[in-house]
Amino acid sequence: MQEKLSGRVWKYGDDIDTDRIIPARYLNTFQPEELARHCLEDLDPAFAGRVKRGDILVAGKNFGCGSSREHAPLALKAAGLGAVVAASFARIFYRNAINIGLPIFACPEAAEECASGDELELDPAGGTIYNKTKNVTYKAAAFPPYIQGILDAGGLPAYVRLRLAEKRKEARPPLARIAVLKGDGIGPEVVEAALLVLRQAEALAGRALFSFREYAVGGAALDREGTPLPPATLEGALASDAVLLGAVGGPRWDNEPPERRPEKGLLELRRALGVFANLRPVQVSPYLSACSPLRREVVGAGVDLLFVRELTGGAYFGAKERGEIRPGELQASDAMVYTASEIRRVARLAFQLARSRAREAGRRPRLTSVDKANVLATSRLWREVVNEVADAFPEVEVEHLYVDACAMRLVAAPQEFDTIVTENLFGDILTDLGGALTGSLGLLPSASLGEGGPGLYEPVHGSAPTLAGQDKANPVGTILAAALMLRHSLNLPAEAAAIEAAVAATLSAGIHTPDLALGAGTGTGTQAFAWAVAERLEEFWPQAGRTAQA
């Protein structure tokens, strides 16, 4: 259910058409930050520079009349407006606003009586408009359930993804559909190693569990089909229950234009899947402590932590500006922007994960939220929302840390952490720091999750083209990514735990690939390591998952 909206009023008159919302001279772009910069430019030149995120536009009758251009509601939403209240709306504008998730309220009384600067509180679900300044409540027509569903989801594309996910759950086929994207460099080798372990899981279950469909992505797709993300790959990924990815990219494609680079295909795939959170487990077991760059007394007892990084907001996606402020003096800025709903959904996921990890380990759940609330307004909002979500998880012990203090403790005492949740930029840095604790990128899995759609599972390492085809690549990260896939997308937690235990048992037996500096010897090959894991899987396989053979 969509939360209540609060903001300051910007009041305008009747018949505000789409050309005054965003002038036609800017229709050559769909970039949100560019549309926001010119929103209402001809009607109110001061608007774009003074509007605050969450403010509410109030207008008279026939708001959004004129052309059918979708740019108008996009510009209003990109400018930061939380909603539009009007006496009436043009029909096509109404539809376009709903489709992008911009809440709109038709209420002649509120449109007549509200003034610029008034503070409003809107309840989309109930259709109420409360003027805090005047202490008056107005009633707008409530939305039909399907329209409320679109607004709750944040727009029509997200709503369709959720509905498709619900239908998949209602009529899920007996086999889990896995889109296999091997990619470039060592990607095919490490993915094949993970598939070997998954096929052994099927053998132990006594029946087929998975339906694998392979698609091209990255440089391999670029060479074969002229694009790093072919339409068939995107369609296959969206129709799957989960996506298992190897790695993309390599020097041979470095001179391609940005829109044709292999990495561009991966970015487009993540965007299409609607993922908003990245999970990165970091484990340093006692028998792997020699690989860590930290002293044995720091990591010797073992490290087991989980990073939960928000993926859709923050400085990476805020408005970016660069210009000359005076002759010879350049200035650049990146806006760090978060909404409460963006923070709330990743915080809720982090609390759930902290609780489930603690349940499996038989300990009290702990969550560390990382911010910079002593300096940044976004971090202060982050901390407020995390505390709000914490009320629904009273059993979880919550700690707030500044990002610099967290970085220091990750190096000095990493065993003190369990689950860490943080925003995009901080998470990008801290996950790399945490990953360095293991001493090898080959050990690290990653999962990117959205709301209802297929998750994306991959190792943290890159394509390592110099190792390709030599049977030297470390498949641990990819095998563990497959285990994350079983746990988070396929509802097979016991089977996931069995694979993780088999990997741990293989490493503790001294079997490892050459990248791990664990004493004498050159290490075993990629496929031989995968076979060693598969052989040990039976020891940990859940008894209930086995089927008696006739």
N, C-alpha and C positions, 0 to 999 in steps of 0.2 A: 504494500500500500504506500502511495506516495506521501512523503512527509509534508508537514505544514511549511508554508513559504512566508518569509518576512522580508520587507524591504521598504525603501523610501519611494514616494510617488514622483513620477515625471508626467505632468498633465499636458495633454494636447487636445485639439478640437475634433470636429467632424471631418469625414471624408479624407482621411490621411491615406493617400494611395501608395502603391508599392514603389513608385518612382521617387517619392519623398522619403520612404523608408530606406531605400538604397538606390541612388541615382543610376540611370541606365549606363552611364559611362564606366561603371565598375562591374558590369556583368560579364567581363572576360575572365573572372576568377571565381573559384569556389573556396579559396583559402580563408578560413574563419578569421584569422587575425587581420587580413586585409579588408574583409567585409566589415568587421567591427570598427576599424579605423574610420570608415566613411559612413557609418550608420547614422541616419537622420541628418546628414551633413547640410542639406539644403534647407531643412526645416528648422534645425537648431544646431548651429555650428559648434556650440559649447558641449553638446551632449556627449560625444565620444570621449572627450577628455575628462569629463567629470562623473560619468555614470559609475556606480559601484556595483560589484557583483551581488546579485540578489535583488537589485532595485526593480520596481514594478512600473510599467507604463500604463497610464490610464488615458483613454481617449473617448471620443463621442461615437456617433453612429457610423456605420459602413467602413470600419477600419480595415485597411488592406485591400481596398478596391483597386481597379486598374488591371494590370496584366496578371498573368498566372505564374509569374516567375517565382521559383522556390528561393531565390536569393533573399527575399524580404524577411521571412521568419528566420532564415539562417543568420542574417546580419544581426537581428535583434537578440538571438540566443548567444551568438558569438560575442556581442558587446557586453554580455553578463546579465542581461535582464532575466529575472526569475519567472516572470509571468506578464501577461497583458490582460488588462480589464478594459472592456469597451461596452458602449450601449448596444452595439451590434457589430458583426463581422461580415466582410465579403466572403461568399461561400468558398471560393478556391483558396483564399488565404487561410480560412479556418481549417480546411483539410490539410494544407501544407504545414501549418503550425503543429497540428496533432501528429503528423507523420514524422516530424523531427523531434518530438517530445517537448515542445514549448507549451506550457499550460496557458490556456486562455479562458477567460470568464466573461460571459455576456450578462451584464447587469446594468440596466439604464440608471437605476437609482444611485449606485456607487459611482458610475461614470459622471453623473451630474454633480454629486456632492463632494467627492474627493478633490483635494487641491494639491498642487505641487508641494512637496516636502512632507506631506502626511505620511505616517508610518502605518502600513497595512500588514495584517496577518491573514493569509489565504489558506483554506483547507480544501484541496482539490477533491478529496473523497466526499466531503459533505457539501461542497459547493458554497461554503460560507466565506464572506469577506468581512473581516473585522478591522475597522478604522481605529487604531489605538489612539491617535491624536484626538479624534472627536468622540471616541467611546460609542461608536455606532456599528451595528452589525447588519450586513446586507446578505441577501440570499440570491445566489445565481443558480441556474438550472444545473442539476447534477449530470455528469456524463453517463451515457450508457456503459454497461460493464466492459464492452470490448474497447471502447475509447479510453476508459480509465486504465485498462490493461496496457494499451499502447503508451500512455503517459507514464505509468509505473515502470515500464521497461526502458524508458528513455527514448522512445521513437519506434517507428514501424519496423526497421530492420532488426533491432534487438527483440522486438515482440515476436516477429516471425521466427527468429532463432529459438526463442523460448518455447513457442508453440510446437515447432518441429521436434525439439528435444522431448517435450511432453508426449508427443505422438510416438516417438521412438521408444520411450519407456513403456507406453501402453501396449505397443505391439512389437516389443524387442524380439528379434529373431533368436533362435537357439545359439547361434554363433556370434561372438563379439566381432564387430567389423573393425579391422585395424588397417588404416592407410599407412603403408610402408614407404618412406621417402629416404632412400639410402644416401643420395646426394653425391658429394665429391670426395676426392682424396681417400682417406681411410674410412670414410663414411660407410661404403658398402661392406667392408670387412667387419667393422664393429657391430653394424646392424645385423649382419648374418650371424654373428656370434650370439647376439641376444635372441634371434629367432630360433637358433639351435636350442637354447635353454627353454624357450616357450614351447617348442615342440616336445621336449622332454616332459614338460608340465602336462601337456595333453596326454602323453603316454601314461603318466602316473594317474591321471584322472580316469583313464580308460575310455575316453571319448574325445571327440573334437571340441575344442573350446573357442577357437578363433578362426576367423576368415580373413586371410591376409590378401590385400590388393596393393600391388606395387605401382608407384607413380614416379615420374621424373621431376626433379627440382634442382635449382641452383645452376651451376655451370654445366652439368650434364644435360639438363633440359635446354639450356641456352644453345649448346652445340647441336642438339637433336631437333629442337622445335623453334629456335629463335627467340625464346622468352624464358626467363628464370622461373616463372610460375605459369605453366600452361593451363588453359581452362579445364582440361580433364583432371589435372592434379587438384585444382581448387575445388572442383565439384566432388571429386572423390574424398577429399579431406572433410568437406562439410557434411557429406553423407555418412561418414564413419562414426564409430563410437570413440575412437582415439586415434591420434597420429603419432607414429614412431619415426623419428628423424635421426639421420646420421650427422652429417656436417656439410656445409656448403662453402664454396669459394676456393681460391687458390691463385697463385701468381699469374697463371696463363690468362686469367680474365681481368687482371688489374687495369688494363688499358681500355676496357669497355666503358661507354658512357654510364653515368650514375643510374639511369633508368633500366639499364641492361645488366648491371652487376648481379652476380649470384645472390649477394646479401639482400638485394632489393626484393627478390622473390620471397625470402624468409620474412622480411618485414611485412609484405603484403599478406602473407599467409596468416601471420599473427593478428593482423588487423581484421581480416575476414573472419577468423575464428572467434573474435570478440574476447580474447583473454585479458584479464585485468590483474592477475597475481602470478608472480613467479616464485616457486618453491625450490629451495636449494639446500638439501641436507648436507651436512659436513660431519664426517666421522673419522676420527683418528683412534684406531684400536691399539692396545698395547703392543701388538706384534708389528704394527706399522709405524710406531713412534720414531723409529730410526730414519724414516723418510722425511719426517717433518723438519723444517729449518729451525724450529724452536727446541730448546733444551729438553732432555728427557724428563727432568723433574717437573716441567710445565705440562707436557702432554702424555707422559708415561702412563698415567692412570686412565687415559682415554678421554676422548671428546665426542660428544653426540649432540649436535645442535641443528636447528632448522631455521633458515632465513625465509621470511615471507616478505617479498618486495612488491609494492604497488607499481603497476606498469603503465597506467594511462594518463597520469597527471603530472604535476610538478614542472620544473624548469625545462624538461625535455620537450614538453608540448605547449608551453605558454607562448605568448606573442614575443617575437624576436625583432629587435630594431637595431639598426646601425646607421650612423650618419655623422656628418661633420657639424659640431656645435659652434665652432668658430674656425677661421682659416687655419688649416694645418692640424686641427685637434679633432680626432675621431672619437666617437663614443658608441658603445654597444650595450645592449641590455637583453636579458632573457627573463620573462615574467614567470615567476613560480606561483602557480595557481592550483588550488584544490577546492573541491566542493565537499560539503559534509557527507553527501551520499557516496562519493568516491572513497572517502576515508572509512565510512561505516562498513561498506561491503568487504573491504580487505581486512579490516579489524575483526569483523565477525568471523571470517574464514580463519584468521590467525588464532582466535580464541578456540574455535572448534578443533583446530589441529593441535593446539597445546593440550587440550583436554584428551583427545584420542591418543596422542603420544604418551601422555602420563598413564592412561589406562593400560596401554600395552606394556609399559615398563613397570607398573605397580608403584608409582610415585605421585606426589602431589603436582598438579599442573602448574607451570610457571610460564609467564609471558613477559618479555622485555620489549617495550615500545621505545623506539629511538627517534629523537627529533632534535631541534635546536630552538626550543620554546623560549629561551632567554633572549633571543634575537629576532626570530622570524615569526611573522603573523600566521603564516601557513602552519608552522609547527605548533603555535598555540591552539589553533583550531584542531590540529591533529590530536593533541593531547586531550582537549575537551571531548572530542568524539570518542576516542579510545576509552576514556573514563565512563562515558555514557554507555557504551557497549558492554563494558565490564560489569555493569549492574545485572546483566542477564547471565553472567557467568561467575557467580559468587565463589565457586570452588577454585577458580584460577587465581593464583597469586600474581599480581601485576606490578611491574617495576618500570619506571620511566628513566631513561638515560639520555643525556646529550650525546650527539653523534661522536664528538671527539673523545668523550669518556668511554664510549662503547668500543671505539677503535683501540684505545689503550688496554682495556680489559680483555679484548679478544687476543691480544698478544701476550699479556701478562697472566691471565687466568681464564682461558677459554672454556674450561670445564664448568665454570659457574653459570653458563648459559644453557637454556633449553630451547625455547622458541623466541625468535626475534622478528618483530614486524616493523617496517619502516617505509618511508616514501621512496620515490623512484630514484632520485639522484643519490641519496644516502645509501640506498640499497645496492645500487650499481657498484659503489666503492666498497662497501662493507662485505658484499658477497665475494668479491675478488680477494679481499684480505682474508676472509674466512677460508676460502678455497686454498689459499697458500699454506694453511696449517697442515694440509695433508702431504705436501711435498710433490704431488703429481696431479695435474688436471685430469688425467685419465681415470681417476677414482671418483669423479664427481658427476652425479646425475642432476637433471633439472626438469621441472614440470611447470608449464604455464597453463593456468586454469581460467575459465570464464564462468558464465552463468548458464548452465544447462547444455551448452554445446560441447563438442569433443575437445579434450585437452591435448596439448602438444608436449611430447616427451622426447628428450634429447640429452646427450652428454654435454658437459660444459666445454670440452675441448673443441678446437677447430678441426679443419680438414687435414692438417699435417701432411701435405703432398709428398714431402721427402721420405715419408714412411710407407706411402701407399704401395700395395702389392708385395710387401716384404714379410707379411705375417708377424710384424713386430708391434702393432698397435695394441694399446691397452683397452680391452673391451669392458672393463668393470663399470665405467660410468654409464655405458649404454645398457648393460644388463640390469643395473640398478634403476635406470630410467624405465625399463620395461616393468620392473617391480612396482615403481610408482604408478605406472599406468594401470596395473591390476588393482592397486589400492584405491586410486582416486577416480578413475573413469569406469572401471569394469566391476566394481564392488566385489573384489576377490582379495580381501585383506589377509586371510590366512595363507593363501597361495603366494601373495607378495612377500610376506614374512619368511616363507620357506625359501624363496629365491635369495633374499637378503642373507639368511642364515647360511645357505650353501656357498655364497660368495665369501662370506667371512670365514667359513671353515676351510675353504680352498686356500685363501691367503694365509691363514694361521698355520696351514700345513707346509708353508714355504713355497707354494706354487705361485708364480707371479710372472709378469711380462718384464722385458729388459729395462723399462723406464724406472722401475722401483729398485732403489739401491738397498738391497736387503742382504748384503754379504756376498759370498763367493758365487760364481756361476753367472751365466748370461741370461737366465730366465727362459721361460717357455714361450711358444708362439701364441698368436691370437686365438686360433681355432683350438689348439690343445688346451688352453686355459678354459675356453668355453666348455669343452668336453669334460674337463675336471669338475667344473661347477655342476654340469648336468648329472654326472655320476653321483655327486653328493646330495643332489636334490631329494632323492628318495628318503634319505635319513630324516629330513625335516618336513616332508610333505604331510599335510593334514590327513589323518586317517579317514575322516568323513568324506574327503574328496575323492577317495579311491573307489573304483567300481569293481566288484568281483567279476572275474573272468569266467566265462562258461567253460 
